[in-house]
Amino acid sequence: MQLSVRLFARARDLAGSDSVTVELPEEASIADLKSALLSQHSGLAPIVSHLLVALGTDYADDSTMLDATADVSCFPPVSGG
């Protein structure tokens, strides 16, 4: 399946785009998505393991399964005060 992934903040800067398309197997998890982002969009390498992934309006952990209709957004971790 192909998923369009929206990128924000540093992820957007590293990828050079506000969205990327990722090719995944039909049975794929968030962990698989992160691996695909790393291999298919190498500019994200410095932060891909730390990305926060949201499906719609809810954050998802690495074991969450994806489907072709998923609304996926990736955010770098936020820090500061």
Long-range contacts (C-beta under 8 A, 24 or more apart in sequence): 1-25, 1-26, 1-28, 1-66, 1-67, 1-68, 2-68, 3-33, 3-66, 3-68, 3-70, 3-72, 4-72, 5-33, 5-37, 5-72, 5-73, 5-74, 6-72, 6-73, 6-74, 7-73, 7-74, 8-73, 8-74, 8-75, 8-76, 9-75, 9-76, 10-47, 10-76, 11-44, 11-47, 11-51, 11-74, 11-75, 11-76, 14-43, 14-44, 14-46, 14-47, 15-41, 15-43, 15-44, 16-43, 24-66, 26-68, 27-65, 28-65, 28-66, 29-62, 29-63, 29-64, 29-65, 29-66, 30-60, 30-61, 30-62, 30-63, 30-64, 30-66, 31-62, 31-63, 32-66, 33-66, 33-72, 34-62, 37-74, 47-76, 50-76, 50-77, 51-75, 51-76, 52-76, 52-77
